[in-house]
Amino acid sequence: MNTKIIILSAALSISTFLAQAQKKVSVGISAGVNLQNITGKDPLDNDMSNSVVARFNGGLKVNFKFAEDFYLQSGILFASKGAKMSTMYLNQLTVQNINLNYIEVPLNFVYKPLVGSGHLLLGFGPYAAYAISGKATVVTGGPSRTLALKNEVSASDTNNLYFKPFEMGANLFAGYEFTNKISIQLNAQLGLTKINPVYANTANKSALKNSGFGISLGYRF
């Protein structure tokens, strides 16, 4: 009899815990457009003069409430980044449209107080991203070079345009969630790690990083 009571009590406790945990977790989707750029130094340590390009991002987000009005947000996103990049190749100025496609995992701290009939959204945090594909298209000049993803490049390999696949950075955003659970958000993102590979046995001083800002729409289930 005592054993049955213990088992029943444990089952009720577990059910209560799971019900409370479920109330603290919500899932949503988001999609938006960013103006992306690749900034930093070229191989000769000169400032890059690249231009912004429009890119898409979207995916699944998970929110965990850990205190009143405070949330931890993660998820998995598809994020397209890049720039209109100017480079010297074979003594000729070439402008290429760079497109890098990443799978990105953020970890944001979100403050979500009640403001009016909805909720204000203020958040920041780090992200980690891994490039799964990329493409370089010549805009002016030439010839074109194939974009490839590689961590280290030999000094003799100049036929391709290389980028590191792994990247880390920081997010900052502000927005508003309406009563129908639809949200609008302004986003800013700053890459903190270099996306250019290591060039072995060379004096290459490249230091390239992603950056971007934009707007997105979301829906929380």
Sequence and secondary structure as in RCSB ss.txt:
>XXXX:A:sequence
MNTKIIILSAALSISTFLAQAQKKVSVGISAGVNLQNITGKDPLDNDMSNSVVARFNGGLKVNFKFAEDFYLQSG
ILFASKGAKMSTMYLNQLTVQNINLNYIEVPLNFVYKPLVGSGHLLLGFGPYAAYAISGKATVVTGGPSRTLALK
NEVSASDTNNLYFKPFEMGANLFAGYEFTNKISIQLNAQLGLTKINPVYANTANKSALKNSGFGISLGYRF
>XXXX:A:secstr
 HHHHHHHHHHHHHHHHHHHHHHHEEEEEEEEEEEEEEEEE TTS B   B EEEEEEEEEEEEEEETTEEEEEE
EEEEEEEEEEEEEETTEEEEEEEEEEEEEEE EEEE  EETTEEEEEEEEEEEEEEEEEEEEEEESS   EEEE 
SEE TT  SEEEE SEEEEEEEEEEEE TTSEEEEEEEEEE S  S EETTS    EEEEEEEEEEEEEE 
